[in-house]
Each structure stands twice: as C-alpha cells, then as structure tokens.
Amino acid sequence: MAQEKKRKIINKVVIVGLIALGVVAFRYFDLGQYLTLEYIKGSQEQFQALYLSHRVLVIATYMGIYIAVTALSLPGAAVLTLAGGGLFGLVVGTVVVSFASTIGATLACLVSRFLLREWVQNKFGGKLKTINDGIEKEGAFYLFSLRLVPIFPFFVINLLMGLTRMRLFTFFWVSQIGMFAGTVVYVNAGKELAKIDSLSGILSPGVLASFVVLGLFPITVKKLLALYKMKFRPEVAVTSGEQQKKSANKEIPP
C-alpha cells in the first residue's frame, strides 16, 4: 500500500515536471508569437505551399501542436482553429481540428483527474456529493450544453470535468459532438483568414445567441420530460425511482 502510494506520488511529480517544462519552454522561447493571428496571416502562403507538397506531414504536425497546446491549456487554440480552416479548407479542416481539439481536451481532463481529483474528492467529498450525483445522472447533458456555448472557457471545462467522476470515454464523445458546431464556425471563418482582424469579430451576437439556445435545449428537454412523467405519469416516475433504489442497494455490500 505504501509502495503504491509512493509510486503515485512519483508519477505525479514526473507529470507536473513535464507540464512545467512545457510551459517554461513555451514562455522562454516565446512560442506564443507563432500562435497569433498576425503571424498566421503573414505566413499563410508559406504554410499553404508546404501543405500542398507534404499533406500528411503537415496535418500530423498541426495535430500534434494543437493537441499539445490544448492538453497544456496554453493560449492559441482559437487561432490554430482559424489556421486549420485557412490551410486545409472546410471539410478537412473541420475533421482535423475536431479530433485534435477533443484529444487535447481529453488529455487535459485526464491530467487534471490524475493530479487533483483524489485530493479534491477527499477534502471536499461531502460538499461535492450533489455535484457528483448530478454528473453521474446528467453529466453528458451538462457537458454537451457547456460545449455548445462558446462563452465558457474551453480549458476551464476540461480541468473541472477532470475533478468529477465522469468516464473519460463519455467526456471524449460528448466533447466531440458538442464542440463540432463551434469548430465548423471557426474553421469556416478561417477560410477567409486574410479578412479577419480580431477573434472577437468571428461570433456575432446572433450566432452567439444561437449557440446559447442550442446549449440549453438538451438539458431543458430532459427536465421537461421528467416533469411530464411526474405530473401526468406518476406511476412511471415511481417505478423508475424504485428501480434506481434497488440498483443502489445491490451495489452496497452487506
């Protein structure tokens, strides 16, 4: 037991060291300058020529950079998404960005879970019980809603979900679907990269409002269905509640 605990501590120290090394390298070598809108716009022709001559290599390199930036929660994901549209076009760009962003997000969630969840759950387990129960019952709906609304910071969702008990596979596929609409919007905007002056101009108030409505729709429908069952079909709600209690009792050992 003590040896396993020691091994976990060593693994956490190694991961923290690697993350710190990546962040320090990013800052020390000023790599952020290559993830700015100005740099991407100025280098678009060179990147395009490189892509036409080495398609697979460029796509693999692009995905590697995107995954690293997202996994380390570094700034630049939005600019990289626009670059994907300008470089690969709408169809290929959407597929590449969609998988790269979801893989990076899942890695960030995994790191957060490995480093912090045990400590957070042990320290605040009682206070987090309601949140844990909600995630187990409706976590996919909540995550889907959060992913659809661009006003919630991308990296914050990744890190916070890592502190919950949501399965990583659920996190992956819900994020993949939930971020798809936003990905299409940014990749499509990236096709006109030369005309973009700022990131704030991509999402108009109308588009943003549409995302908010889309994000609230699934969880609202689920709540309305539950309300309908309780009011008009109480026997279904009672049966469902009894089944949940029986399942919970079976899971508790004597």
N, C-alpha and C positions, 0 to 999 in steps of 0.2 A: 504493500500500500504506500509506504513512504517512498519507495523507489519509483513507483509510478507517478507520484506527486512531484518528485524531483525531476522526472523526465518531462512532465508537462511544463514545469517552470522553465526548464532549459529550452524547450521548444518555443515557448512564448518569448523568451529573451532573444532567441535567434530571429524570430519573425519581427519583433519590434526593432531589432538591429537592422534587418534588411529594409524595413519600411523607412526607418530613419535615414539610412544610407541613400535610399532612392530620393527622399525629399531633399536631403542636403545636396546631392548631386544636381537635382533639378534647380535648386536655388543658386548653388555655387557656379555652375556653368551657364546660368541664365537661360535655361532651356525654354522658359516661358515665352521668350521673344519669338520662338518658332511656332507658337500656338496662338498668335494674334491674328486678327482679321487683316491687318495691313500686310503682314508677312505672307500670309496665304494668298492674298490677292496679287501681290507682287511676284510671287513665284508660280502662279497658276500655269503659265505656258511651259515652264521647265518641267513641272510635275506631269503635265499632260503628255509631253513628248516622251518622258520616262515611262509613263504608263503604257503608251502605245507600243513601246519596244519591249517592255518586261511586265506584262499584265499580272501574272501570278505573283511574281516577287513583290511588286508594288502593293497589291492587295494584301498579301501576307504581312508586309512591313507595316502598312497602315493599320491593320487589325491589331498587330502587336503593340503599336504605340497607343492606340485607342484603349485597348484593354488595360495597359499599364497605367495610363492617366486616370481611368475610371476606378481601377482597383485601389490606387493610392489616394483617391479623392483629390486629385490635383486640378487646378483650373485649366480649361481649354477644351472640354468635351463638346460644347456648343459650336466652337469654331471648327473642330475636327469634323463634326457632322456636316457643316456647310461645305467644308473642303471635300467631303465624300460625294456630295451632290455635284460640285463643280468638276471633280475629277472622274467619277465613274458614271455619272448620269443618274436618272431617277430610279430605274429598276435595280441595276447592280448596286448602286449606292445605298438604296434602302435595305437590301438584303445584307450587305456587308456591315453597315452601321448598326442594323437591328441586332445581329448576332454579337458583334464586338461590344456594343453597349451592355447587352444583357449578360454576357460572360464576365465583363469587368465588374458590373454591379453585383453579380453573384459572388465573385471573389472578395469584393469589399464587404459584403454581408457575412461571408464565411470567416474572414479575418476578425471582424467585429465580434462575431459569435465566439470564436476560439479564444480571443484575448479577454473579452469583457463579460460575456453572458453569465458565466458561473459566478463571478463576483457580484454582479448586479442582482441576480436572482437570489443569491444567499443573503445579501444585505437588504434588499427591498422586496423579497419574495411575497410577503404578506400584502404589501401595498400594490404589488403588480398582479395579484391574483385575478382581479377583474379584467385587466388588460390581457393576461394570458388566456383566460376563458374566452374572451371576445375574439382573440386571434385564432384559437382552435375552432370556434364555431363559424366565424365570418371573416377570417383573416384574408382569404383570397379576394373577397368583395372589397374590403377596405384597401388592400394593396392596389387592386385594379383601379379604384377610384382615385387614389393618390397618384398613380402613374399617369392617369389621363389628364390631370390638371397640372399644367406646366409651372404654376406659381409655387409649388412645393419644391425645395431644392433637391436635386437628383441624389447627391451624395448623402444628405441627411436621412432620406428614406432608406438607403442601403444600410447605413450604420445602425439606425434604430431597429429595423427589422431583424438585424443580426442579434439583437438582445431579446427577441421573442422566441417562441417555440415553433415558429412556422418552419415546415420542411423546406430544405433548400430547393428541391425539385419544384415544389409549389411556387416558391419565390421566383424561380427561373422562368417557368412558363407563363405565370401571370404577368411578370415584368415584360416578357417578350411581347405579349399581346397588348398590354396596357400602354407601353411606350411606342407602339407601332404608329399610331396616328400622328403623334408629335414628331416622330422620326421622318415620316413622309413629308410633313410640312417643312421641316428644316432642310431635308435633302432636296426637296423641290425648290426651295428658296436658293439653295447653293448652286443650282444650275445657272442662276443669274448673279453669280458671285461678284462680278465686277461692279454691279449696280448697288450692292449692299454697303451702306456706310456705317451701320451700327447694328448690334444684335437686338436692341430694343425695338427696331422697326420691323422685325420679322412677324411678330404676333400682333395683329391689330386687336383693338378691344372686342370686335365682333368675333374674331377667331378664338380669342381667349375665353370669351363668354360661352362659346360653343363647347369648348373643352370642359369648362366647369359643369355645364349641363350634362355632358356625356359622363363625366366622372361621378356625378351624383345619381345618375339614372339607375345603375345596377343595384346599389345598396338601398335606394328608395323603393324599387320594385320588390326587393326581398322583404323589406319592412311592411309594405302594404299587403303582401301575400300572407305574412304572419298575422297581421291584424285581421285580415279577412277570415283566416282559419279560426281565430279566437272568437270572433264575433258571430260569424254565420255558420261555422262548422266546428263547434267546441269539442265535439267528440273526437275529431281528428287531432286537435291540439293536445287533448288529454292523453290519447293513445300514444302520440309522439313523445309526450313528456314522460309517460310511464316507461316506454321503451328506452329512453335515454337514462332513466334512473336505474333500470335493470342492467343496462350495459355498464353503467358506472359501478354498480355493486359487484358485477362479475369481475371487474378489473381490480377491485380491492381484495387482497388476500385475507383469509380468515386469521 
